[in-house]
Amino acid sequence: MIHIYDNFNQRIIRNIFLIIPLFLTISIAVAQVEPSVIVKGEVQRHLTLDTTDLLKMKRVKATLNDRGGVSHVYEGVPITNILDSAGVTLHGQLRGENLSKYLLVKCGDGYQVLFSLAELDESFTDKVVILADRVDGKSISDGRGPFRLVVPGEKVPARSSFEVTALIIGSAKD
């Protein structure tokens, strides 16, 4: 009877030692996943962009005040450049029924904001909305980033969203 119990304990210990490396491998792989933003919906090309991808694109700066009135300089990519890369209908093609198209921005905490494409297009506005990955020369901190949508010039910064995870193009056509 004791022999069976010892054998059972040995098997449990052996299995534990076999499982531990598996869990370590999984946790290391999960920890190394680069945060990204997906671009999908009514696009010609679905995109998954990480910080490295954004660094290769045209960069601009935008100033935005926080709730306390402190001014911060954000750096990132104009949202229209990202949408152009995905083949979204913009510029001269943004007329007629294409004016019913929109951008839905989804955030990691469940927050969502909506823009008509005309609100973003340089043909219609001088406002440059950016997907920022830096603030005041540093990476955007956890809980606020790594990606933030910066919408300068709005009276209430409610659409300047934290932890952006997805840019989804849709149409309001019936």
Secondary structure as UniProt FT lines:
FT   HELIX           2..31
FT   STRAND          36..41
FT   STRAND          47..50
FT   HELIX           51..55
FT   STRAND          60..65
FT   TURN            67..68
FT   STRAND          71..78
FT   HELIX           79..85
FT   TURN            86..87
FT   HELIX           91..93
FT   HELIX           96..100
FT   STRAND          101..107
FT   TURN            108..109
FT   STRAND          112..116
FT   HELIX           117..120
FT   TURN            122..124
FT   STRAND          130..135
FT   TURN            136..137
FT   STRAND          138..139
FT   TURN            142..144
FT   STRAND          148..150
FT   TURN            152..153
FT   HELIX           157..159
FT   STRAND          164..171
//
